[in-house]
Amino acid sequence: MPLSRLNEEQHAAATSNASKNLIIASAGTGKTSTIVGRIGHLLKSGVEPHEILLLTFTNKAAAEMVARVAEYFGAGVAKKIDAGTFHAVSYRWLKKRDKRVVLKQQRELKTLFRSVYEKRSFGHIDAEVSAYGGNYLYDMYSFYQNTELEKDFEAWLIESHPEHELFAMIYADIVDEFEALKKEYGFLNFNDLLLHFREMCKDDDLGYKEVLVDEYQDTNALQGTLIDAMNPPSLFCVGDYDQSIYAFNGADIGIIGSFTTKYPDAVVQTLTKNYRSSVPILSLASRVIEHNERIYPKKLEVTRIYDAQPPKLLAFDELFDQYHAIAAMIRDTQTLHEEIAVIFRNNSSADGIEVGLRELDIPCKRKGGTSFFDAKEVKAILDLYTLLVNESDMMAFIHLFEFARGIGSAMAKELYIALKTLGLGSMFYGLYAPDESIKNPFEKRKLNHQLGLFDDFLELGAVGKYAKLGFEAKFMKNPILKYPKLTKESATFLHNFYLLFRDLKGIKQPRTIVRKIAESELYKYISDVLATKRATLKDGSIDEKQKTEALTRIKRKELLLQELSKPYSEHDRFLNAMILGSSDLTQGEGVNLLSVHASKGLEYKEVYIVDLMDGRFPNRKLMQRGGSLDEERRLFYVAVTRAKDILYLSYAKYDKIKKQNFMASQFLYEAGLVAKDEAYRAMVMKEEEKEKD
């Protein structure tokens, strides 16, 4: 029984009779055991498993907790518990209601957004600032959806970025057209899942007796209102305000801070016994984090009492001396590679460490970088496969045609819509059996000077310029080739697309589909584009050895995807497994290179925190873009509390490439590892003045 293994504090929390509970669970205090104990208590009290909702920060965390419940109550009971991230749970409910829901990754919808943005001109507006780029505007809109629930986008933008007021109407119109396109094609992004599910919760009683929320400190305003809309009879939230590190993604520390104001009858309990870190490591973390305002009182106790090694400061004269020295220390340590983590605040730090480890033939893996499923070569195969199953997936088409030289996202969208027009609603009919009565399938853009819409459409071109390219006669008759912006290279790409899908017709086995895609001329072209880009040097020349190596890595990924497809006999099941299940999968073994955000929730025997120089960590640039010193300090606290036994804190004094001098991080002074000299006092005074301004 899970309750019997809990300490007194954990047991009191897990068995609370209050309808609103907040459990402050600091790093290493056993929050997972407490949540599993709570679920066990609910089940023993007669609550049915399907009446329990567990919301976690990752699907992996949900699976681990459900597996723990299964140990005590059996897999049959555990699998009936509704568990997952806010997005996963929302998706499941929305899919039950409407099977046509199509979830799209942020990367894909950003491409769609750009295709709308690229139709706009800002040159006619005389403003003191330049208009935002398409990608940045998309990110801003996404942030707005997570944080602002009262004002419309245009009003919010004018208030928060008044210098862009002259562009605001165009920005808002781009957003409106983008949302209309999403609605037309049934696309939902991650924010949409929560927004639509929130509306569903307002209308329907989902039948939950208790909702448990893990990592409550990382909830954003949108997630907070979703919990409100559910309005469960009982709420059990677990979190730690000192580990709130997702403000850049809209997380609001005020949500955990105002819990007792929102729920006056709430019971707040604190877990104080740390089972992870040694006394010296936890003491250092506490000395620094106590510089932040204490939202709820807490004082941690260490349970692992032994003669522990104190955290050690590593100071180096030069930046790359630091990376090479740490690599050498890792080579000589007795700790297993899998039990070592190098934690960094900036990606450039990881690059330096990775080079140092590779030179010594020490295996390592980076978390927070590009995963197997996010690699462009893998996405291309899956996009081609997706179109075979669902030709209405315009985003898959756009992604693929962006590989063709001279075709951007806006032009790719126009080609797709034209093919649908020729096929009377079917893209493939437009490709293989176009309606001969349609002479011009390309829509003419509406002019609207005020909204930045322009018309640069040229007269239809002739197909004669493709005569010597060896295209099939039937393909040559397709009006799509009259598109004036098509070049010989992009027309060849379209022809190869035509040949591939003709070849794939009727094939049932996913493994055969993947193999045929990988062997096609179209995919060979895509592979060459990617390999060439990865082998292009700063001076524009191509390193042929690097290109060969890049092609080999691409080939390896093709073969791995074929292996992954072996167990599947249905297209939908294979695609769902590859697209929805991919985010929790990682590759590689060896030393763990982790951003602070990626390290959250993990623990290692030996930890190195690198580049602890002022400006890098804390990252002053990010602080100026909406971050804060408190948030940077919480990031430092998270990094330090990943260490169980051995902790190294490292910094360098000079960067010979940039010819830049560094001062030690403010956090090293606060930890008492570096003496507070006049330079430090001057730095603190300078930063305090900046914050006042």
Order of alpha helices (4+ residues) and beta strands (2+ residues): alpha-beta-alpha-beta-alpha-alpha-beta-alpha-beta-alpha-alpha-alpha-alpha-beta-alpha-beta-alpha-beta-alpha-alpha-beta-beta-alpha-beta-beta-alpha-beta-alpha-beta-alpha-alpha-alpha-alpha-alpha-alpha-alpha-alpha-alpha-alpha-beta-alpha-beta-alpha-alpha-beta-beta-beta-alpha-alpha
